[in-house]
Amino acid sequence: MWQWQQFINLFFETPCSLCQRSTNHVICSYCRTKLNRCQIPIPQSLECSSIPVLVWGDYSGELRRAIAAFKYENQPMLGLPLGQALGETWNQLNRASFKSAKTLNVGSSSNIIAVPIPMHPTKLKQRGFNQAIIIAEAFCKTTGIPLEKRGLQRIRDTKAQFSLSAQEREQNLVQAFEPCPRWKRRSPKANILLIDDIYTTGSTVKSAAQSLRNIGCTVVGVAAVARPTTTQPPHQTIAKKKPIISSHKSIPHHHR
């Protein structure tokens, strides 16, 4: 459905996906400005995380609204500017900073394969798309990192994480993921960067990472669009904050 919308938008200006103002882009300049206020300094690691985490913004304000519209209001095109923003944040961290950072010592991006966190088929059928895949597509287009859309599959239809305690979250996701059969046959010795929309306690990432390690992959980190505002990273490398979702780099409607 939304691929057909790409064709339509080649010829017609359409409403902003967040405020309905007329625009040639997925989101208008007014909403871009509000989204940029949610951007955070670049963290190298988050509290209680055993895996390096890169996050673009705080899950509040306009970013929370955008993610909600993206996932629950049938607005898959919103994943494109969000993924692009995350990718440009990755690009700001040059190779030298990766090599010198203890928490993200992965070297060149050319050695990394991006793998989105999968949805269970039942939930995927209900929503119609996997938000992590759309974010990953824009992220990889921006960074040049190869994308493996089907590196992982979700084999258990787990409960919603937001309603569970930290201990329940861990238990809820035990053996929830499994590498796709093609990956099992290849037994890739790849460096994997997991991609998701929101990073909370890390339970999802931990479970997904373990399933990939079981076949010999190395999980070098996770990149997510947002983190809860209650998460305070104890150690972080501060980069100059500049708008990532900028008017001259916004994804136009016809690229949806």
Phi, psi and chi 1 to 4 in degrees:
 res  aa     phi    psi   chi1   chi2   chi3   chi4
   1 MET       -  -50.6  179.2   66.7   71.4      -
   2 TRP   -74.2  -20.6   67.4  -74.8      -      -
   3 GLN   -66.8  -37.6  -74.9   87.4   -9.2      -
   4 TRP   -63.2  -34.5  174.7 -112.4      -      -
   5 GLN   -63.0  -30.9 -170.1   66.4   38.4      -
   6 GLN   -56.8  -44.5  -65.2  179.0   14.0      -
   7 PHE   -65.1  -43.4  177.1   78.3      -      -
   8 ILE   -59.7  -41.0  -65.3  175.4      -      -
   9 ASN   -76.1   -3.9  -68.8  -31.8      -      -
  10 LEU   -65.7  -26.1  -76.1  170.6      -      -
  11 PHE  -117.1  -17.6  -53.2  100.4      -      -
  12 PHE  -127.2  137.9  -61.4  100.4      -      -
  13 GLU   -72.8  136.7 -166.4  172.0   68.2      -
  14 THR  -127.4  167.4   56.1      -      -      -
  15 PRO   -68.9  147.7  -18.3   31.0      -      -
  16 CYS   -57.1  138.9  168.5      -      -      -
  17 SER   -69.0  -12.5  -64.2      -      -      -
  18 LEU  -108.9  -38.6  -68.7  175.9      -      -
  19 CYS  -123.0   -4.9   72.4      -      -      -
  20 GLN    74.7    5.6  -55.6  -54.2  -56.1      -
  21 ARG   -65.0  150.6  -72.1  178.5  173.6   84.2
  22 SER   -71.1  133.7 -177.9      -      -      -
  23 THR  -158.2  159.5  179.9      -      -      -
  24 ASN   -94.0    3.2  -73.5  -40.7      -      -
  25 HIS  -120.7  172.1  -58.2  -79.6      -      -
  26 VAL   -60.3  -42.6  176.2      -      -      -
  27 ILE  -128.1  149.6   52.0  176.6      -      -
  28 CYS   -80.3  171.7   67.8      -      -      -
  29 SER   -64.5  -34.4   58.0      -      -      -
  30 TYR   -62.2  -46.8  173.5   76.9      -      -
  31 CYS   -71.7  -32.3  -69.7      -      -      -
  32 ARG   -59.3  -43.8  -78.5 -165.1  -59.9  -90.5
  33 THR   -61.3  -43.4  -61.1      -      -      -
  34 LYS   -66.0  -38.3  -66.8  176.3   68.5  176.1
  35 LEU   -65.1  -40.4  -85.4  170.8      -      -
  36 ASN   -62.7  -23.7  -77.2  -32.8      -      -
  37 ARG   -69.3  -16.8  -67.5  172.0 -173.4  159.7
  38 CYS   -87.8   -7.5  -58.6      -      -      -
  39 GLN   -67.6  142.5 -174.8 -175.4   -5.6      -
  40 ILE  -114.4  159.8   58.4  175.9      -      -
  41 PRO   -58.7  153.2  -24.8   35.0      -      -
  42 ILE   -74.1  111.6  -57.4  170.4      -      -
  43 PRO   -86.7  141.1   30.4  -31.0      -      -
  44 GLN   -88.5  -27.0  -67.4  -67.8  -33.7      -
  45 SER  -154.2  153.7   61.7      -      -      -
  46 LEU  -113.1  156.0  -63.2 -178.6      -      -
  47 GLU   -54.6  136.9 -173.4  177.2    4.2      -
  48 CYS    64.7   19.7  -59.4      -      -      -
  49 SER  -100.0  127.3  173.0      -      -      -
  50 SER   -90.2   -6.9   59.4      -      -      -
  51 ILE  -123.3  134.3  -60.2  173.3      -      -
  52 PRO   -55.0  138.6  -25.5   35.0      -      -
  53 VAL  -129.3  130.1 -179.4      -      -      -
  54 LEU  -112.0  125.2  176.1   69.0      -      -
  55 VAL  -129.6  141.3  179.1      -      -      -
  56 TRP   -85.2  -44.7 -178.5   79.4      -      -
  57 GLY  -146.7  170.3      -      -      -      -
  58 ASP   -82.2  137.4  -80.4  -36.4      -      -
  59 TYR   -78.1   77.3 -174.3   57.8      -      -
  60 SER  -157.7  170.7   61.8      -      -      -
  61 GLY    53.9 -135.1      -      -      -      -
  62 GLU   -68.5  -28.8 -164.7   69.2    6.1      -
  63 LEU   -68.2  -40.7 -178.0   55.4      -      -
  64 ARG   -63.0  -41.8 -178.5  168.5 -175.3  160.0
  65 ARG   -62.6  -42.4  161.9   72.0 -178.0  124.2
  66 ALA   -65.0  -42.7      -      -      -      -
  67 ILE   -67.4  -38.1  -68.7  175.5      -      -
  68 ALA   -63.9  -44.0      -      -      -      -
  69 ALA   -65.3  -40.1      -      -      -      -
  70 PHE   -57.4  -49.3  173.0   31.2      -      -
  71 LYS   -88.1  -35.9  -66.1  166.6   66.4  174.9
  72 TYR  -114.2   -6.5  -53.6  119.9      -      -
  73 GLU  -118.5   23.1  -62.0  175.2   17.8      -
  74 ASN    54.8   53.5 -165.6   29.1      -      -
  75 GLN  -124.2   62.3  -63.6  -86.3   17.6      -
  76 PRO   -60.6  -25.8   21.9  -33.7      -      -
  77 MET   -64.2  -20.5   67.5  -70.0  -62.5      -
  78 LEU   -65.5  -20.2  -80.1  168.9      -      -
  79 GLY   -67.6  -21.5      -      -      -      -
  80 LEU   -69.3  -54.5  -59.4 -179.3      -      -
  81 PRO   -65.5  -30.0   19.7  -31.0      -      -
  82 LEU   -67.7  -43.7  -63.7  177.1      -      -
  83 GLY   -66.9  -36.5      -      -      -      -
  84 GLN   -64.7  -42.0 -178.8 -171.5   36.1      -
  85 ALA   -60.8  -44.0      -      -      -      -
  86 LEU   -63.1  -40.8 -176.7   60.4      -      -
  87 GLY   -65.7  -38.7      -      -      -      -
  88 GLU   -71.1  -29.0  -65.9 -164.3   14.2      -
  89 THR   -65.5  -42.5  -63.2      -      -      -
  90 TRP   -58.5  -43.8  175.0  -80.5      -      -
  91 ASN   -64.5  -28.6  -71.4  -19.8      -      -
  92 GLN   -64.0  -30.1  -75.0 -176.3   41.4      -
  93 LEU   -84.1   96.3  -60.4  174.9      -      -
  94 ASN   -71.7  172.0   58.0   39.3      -      -
  95 ARG   -58.3  -37.8 -174.7  178.0  -57.7 -178.8
  96 ALA   -62.4  -39.6      -      -      -      -
  97 SER   -68.4  -33.4   69.9      -      -      -
  98 PHE   -66.2  -42.9  -76.8  127.5      -      -
  99 LYS   -67.7  -30.5  -71.0 -177.4  176.7  179.4
 100 SER   -90.1  -15.1   63.4      -      -      -
 101 ALA   -84.6  121.9      -      -      -      -
 102 LYS   -62.0  -31.9  -66.2 -179.4  180.0  178.9
 103 THR   -86.6  -10.7   55.0      -      -      -
 104 LEU  -141.3   52.1 -150.2   51.9      -      -
 105 ASN   -85.2   75.1 -172.9   19.9      -      -
 106 VAL  -116.9   -6.5  -60.7      -      -      -
 107 GLY    73.7 -144.5      -      -      -      -
 108 SER   -71.5  142.5  170.2      -      -      -
 109 SER   -62.9  -19.6  -65.7      -      -      -
 110 SER   -67.7  -15.3   62.2      -      -      -
 111 ASN   -92.0    3.5  -61.5  -36.0      -      -
 112 ILE  -111.2  144.5  -62.3  171.9      -      -
 113 ILE  -118.8  129.8  -62.0  174.3      -      -
 114 ALA   -86.6  132.4      -      -      -      -
 115 VAL  -128.2  116.3  173.5      -      -      -
 116 PRO   -74.2  148.0   24.7  -31.3      -      -
 117 ILE   -66.7  125.6  -63.7  -67.2      -      -
 118 PRO   -83.0  162.0   32.4  -35.7      -      -
 119 MET  -104.2  154.5  -64.7  176.8   68.7      -
 120 HIS   -68.2  143.7 -171.4  -88.4      -      -
 121 PRO   -52.3  -35.1  -28.1   34.7      -      -
 122 THR   -63.8  -46.0  -59.8      -      -      -
 123 LYS   -72.0  -34.3  -68.3 -179.4 -180.0  176.2
 124 LEU   -63.2  -40.2  180.0   60.5      -      -
 125 LYS   -64.8  -38.3 -175.1  176.3 -179.4  179.8
 126 GLN   -66.2  -43.9  -68.5  172.4  -10.7      -
 127 ARG   -83.0  -36.3 -177.5  166.9  -63.8  168.3
 128 GLY    96.1  -11.8      -      -      -      -
 129 PHE  -160.7  157.3   61.5   90.0      -      -
 130 ASN   -99.7  115.2  178.0   -1.5      -      -
 131 GLN   -59.8  -33.6   69.0  -85.4    1.5      -
 132 ALA   -67.3  -33.0      -      -      -      -
 133 ILE   -67.6  -43.6  -71.7 -179.9      -      -
 134 ILE   -64.0  -43.6  -62.4  175.4      -      -
 135 ILE   -60.5  -44.1  -70.2  169.3      -      -
 136 ALA   -64.0  -38.1      -      -      -      -
 137 GLU   -60.7  -46.3  -73.1  173.7  -23.4      -
 138 ALA   -69.9  -38.6      -      -      -      -
 139 PHE   -59.5  -46.7  174.2   87.6      -      -
 140 CYS   -71.4  -34.3  -70.4      -      -      -
 141 LYS   -64.4  -35.5 -177.0  175.7 -179.5 -179.9
 142 THR   -76.8  -37.1  -57.1      -      -      -
 143 THR   -96.6  -21.2   61.4      -      -      -
 144 GLY    82.6    5.7      -      -      -      -
 145 ILE   -75.8  133.4  -66.7  174.4      -      -
 146 PRO   -62.4  147.8  -20.1   31.6      -      -
 147 LEU  -115.6  131.5  172.1   62.8      -      -
 148 GLU  -115.6   97.6  177.5   51.9   66.4      -
 149 LYS   -65.1  -30.5  -65.5 -178.5 -176.9  179.7
 150 ARG  -117.4   40.7  -64.6  173.5  179.2   83.5
 151 GLY   -70.8  -32.3      -      -      -      -
 152 LEU  -125.6  154.7  -80.8  171.7      -      -
 153 GLN  -132.0  149.0   56.8 -174.9  -15.0      -
 154 ARG   -97.6  117.4 -160.4  159.9 -169.7  150.1
 155 ILE  -102.5   -7.7   57.3  175.2      -      -
 156 ARG  -123.5  132.6  -72.2 -177.6   51.3 -132.1
 157 ASP   -84.2   88.6 -168.8    3.6      -      -
 158 THR   -80.0  163.5   54.5      -      -      -
 159 LYS   -70.4  159.8  -62.4  178.0 -178.0  178.2
 160 ALA   -63.3  130.5      -      -      -      -
 161 GLN   -68.9  -31.8  -70.2  -74.4   87.0      -
 162 PHE   -62.6  -22.1   67.1   84.3      -      -
 163 SER   -91.7    2.0   62.4      -      -      -
 164 LEU  -111.5  155.9  -54.7  176.8      -      -
 165 SER   -75.4  171.1   66.6      -      -      -
 166 ALA   -59.0  -43.8      -      -      -      -
 167 GLN   -66.8  -40.0 -175.7  176.1    0.6      -
 168 GLU   -66.6  -34.0  -71.5  171.0  -25.1      -
 169 ARG   -61.5  -45.0  -75.6  171.3 -175.7 -109.1
 170 GLU   -60.0  -47.8  -65.6  -81.2   -9.8      -
 171 GLN   -67.4  -35.9 -171.9   60.9   36.3      -
 172 ASN   -61.3  -29.6 -174.2   44.2      -      -
 173 LEU  -105.5    8.9  -71.9  160.1      -      -
 174 VAL   -61.2  124.1  171.0      -      -      -
 175 GLN    53.2   36.6  -62.9 -178.7  -23.5      -
 176 ALA   -82.4  -20.5      -      -      -      -
 177 PHE  -119.7  157.7  -59.5   98.0      -      -
 178 GLU  -153.2  138.3 -175.5  177.5  -87.7      -
 179 PRO   -59.7  144.1  -22.7   33.5      -      -
 180 CYS   -64.2  151.0  -71.1      -      -      -
 181 PRO   -50.7  -37.4  -28.6   36.2      -      -
 182 ARG   -63.2  -37.9 -176.9  169.0   61.1   86.8
 183 TRP   -69.1  -37.1  -82.7   73.3      -      -
 184 LYS   -62.5  -41.7  -72.9 -177.1  178.7 -179.7
 185 ARG   -66.4  -38.5  -70.0 -167.1  -61.9  -91.5
 186 ARG   -78.9  -25.4  -70.5  169.2   53.6 -164.9
 187 SER    46.1   59.8  -62.6      -      -      -
 188 PRO   -67.4  139.4   27.6  -35.5      -      -
 189 LYS   -97.9   55.1  -53.1  -64.0 -178.2 -177.7
 190 ALA   -94.9  157.0      -      -      -      -
 191 ASN   -92.6  115.4  -68.3  -37.3      -      -
 192 ILE  -105.4  132.9  -56.9  -61.7      -      -
 193 LEU  -110.9  114.5  178.3   69.9      -      -
 194 LEU   -78.0  143.8  -65.6  168.9      -      -
 195 ILE  -122.8  133.0  -52.8  -69.5      -      -
 196 ASP  -148.7  170.9 -151.1   -3.2      -      -
 197 ASP   -83.3  -45.6   58.1  -27.2      -      -
 198 ILE  -130.4  133.6  -55.0  172.0      -      -
 199 TYR  -105.9  120.4  179.4   89.4      -      -
 200 THR  -112.1  -95.5   50.3      -      -      -
 201 THR   -89.9  -13.8   64.2      -      -      -
 202 GLY    91.7    1.1      -      -      -      -
 203 SER   -63.3  -42.5  -60.7      -      -      -
 204 THR   -63.3  -46.9  -60.0      -      -      -
 205 VAL   -62.5  -42.8  168.3      -      -      -
 206 LYS   -59.4  -44.9 -178.4  178.3  178.1 -179.1
 207 SER   -67.1  -43.7  178.6      -      -      -
 208 ALA   -64.7  -41.3      -      -      -      -
 209 ALA   -63.9  -40.6      -      -      -      -
 210 GLN   -63.7  -38.1 -173.5   55.8   53.7      -
 211 SER   -65.5  -33.0   68.1      -      -      -
 212 LEU   -76.0  -37.7  -72.1  166.4      -      -
 213 ARG   -62.9  -30.8  -67.3 -172.0 -174.8  113.1
 214 ASN   -62.5  -21.1  -71.0  -18.5      -      -
 215 ILE  -108.8   13.0   60.8  168.5      -      -
 216 GLY    98.8    2.3      -      -      -      -
 217 CYS   -75.6  155.9  -64.6      -      -      -
 218 THR  -109.3  122.1  -61.5      -      -      -
 219 VAL   -93.1  109.4  178.8      -      -      -
 220 VAL   -86.5  -15.6  -60.2      -      -      -
 221 GLY   166.0 -174.9      -      -      -      -
 222 VAL  -136.4  140.3   56.0      -      -      -
 223 ALA  -117.1  127.1      -      -      -      -
 224 ALA  -134.4  151.2      -      -      -      -
 225 VAL   -69.5  -39.2  172.2      -      -      -
 226 ALA  -140.0  158.3      -      -      -      -
 227 ARG  -131.5  151.7   67.5  176.9 -172.6 -172.7
 228 PRO   -61.1  145.4  -22.5   33.4      -      -
 229 THR   -68.2  -16.3   54.7      -      -      -
 230 THR   -78.9  -14.0   53.6      -      -      -
 231 THR   -78.6  123.5  -59.2      -      -      -
 232 GLN  -117.5  109.8  -62.4  -63.2  -32.3      -
 233 PRO   -68.2  125.7   23.2  -31.2      -      -
 234 PRO   -72.5  -27.6   27.0  -33.4      -      -
 235 HIS  -133.7  131.2  -54.7  -70.1      -      -
 236 GLN  -154.7  149.8   62.6 -176.6   29.6      -
 237 THR   -96.1  121.7  -61.0      -      -      -
 238 ILE   -90.3  124.1  -56.0  -62.1      -      -
 239 ALA  -109.0  157.5      -      -      -      -
 240 LYS   -60.4  126.4 -177.1  178.3  179.6 -178.5
 241 LYS   -80.4  121.7 -177.5  174.8  178.4  179.7
 242 LYS  -137.5  149.8   71.2  173.8 -174.7  176.6
 243 PRO   -58.8  130.5  -22.9   34.2      -      -
 244 ILE   -94.1  -40.2  -62.2  -62.4      -      -
 245 ILE   -87.3   81.6  -54.3  178.4      -      -
 246 SER  -102.4  159.2   53.9      -      -      -
 247 SER   -63.9  -37.9   57.1      -      -      -
 248 HIS   -80.0   -9.6   67.9  -75.6      -      -
 249 LYS  -118.2    8.2  -68.8 -174.7  177.9  179.9
 250 SER   -65.6  146.4  -65.6      -      -      -
 251 ILE   -79.9  118.8  -59.9  175.9      -      -
 252 PRO   -69.6  162.8   25.2  -33.5      -      -
 253 HIS   -56.7  -36.8  -85.3  -66.0      -      -
 254 HIS   -73.5   -4.1   60.7  -95.3      -      -
 255 HIS  -101.6    8.3  -74.0  163.6      -      -
 256 ARG   -63.3      -  -71.3  179.8 -175.8  175.7
